[in-house]
Amino acid sequence: NAGVMQNPRHLVRRRGQEARLRCSPMKGHSHVYWYRQLPEEGLKFMVYLQKENIIDESGMPKERFSAEFPKEGPSILRIQQVVRGDSAAYFCASSPRDRDSYEQYFGPGTRLTVT
Amino acid sequence: RKEVEQDPGPFNVPEGATVAFNCTYSNSASQSFFWYRQDCRKEPKLLMSVYSSGNEDGRFTAQLNRASQYISLLIRDSKLSDSATYLCVVNVRTYKYIFGTGTRLKVLA
């Protein structure tokens, strides 16, 4: 059973470009979470999705950031017009469905560098 | 007050020592609790869930004190490979997980 997969592992973008980060949850998991981690800081919740639904995006900046989890394919976190402050590690986690609380399993992360 | 608070450390301990970390949480309705381990520039890995009755996994013991709203992690017989950042995670309601900023542990030879 493959773990949570994320790609790319490293992404370099110039200011103003778009960044697309992909996450494939573990098999059988239909809950996906995105977190951002700045250097020397903790993980900050961004968004929680189930298949085809955004359940909670309260941690995501209102502008430039969007997320989706389509019926088929990976979850995508999209950052438009990136700025230097977007440089961070972005982790995706998944958990099984149909319970109130479950352990989360994390992917290896995408390290975004904005130059 | 932060929702989840941890002493950032670092805790520098010799090999073989016993070390304990605490983590306090503010939401008394929190439902479940976890300890994760994060190595430098890697993803968090689940270390153990924390149950009301406490639980033990080898050299690691986790305890929950709901009255005082804290959880603890005890590591016995520390190994060099235990050097990492330990994250306390609190599930405050369905799907809502709050991460502490972590406690850094360095085990010295």
Interface residues (C-beta under 8 A of the other chain):
Chain A: H31 Y33 Y35 E41 G42 L43 K44 F45 Y48 I55 D56 A89 F91 D100 S101 E103 Q104 Y105 F106 G107 P108 G109 R111
Chain B: Q31 S32 F34 R41 K42 E43 P44 K45 L46 S49 L87 V89 N91 R93 T94 Y95 K96 Y97 I98 F99 G100 T101 G102
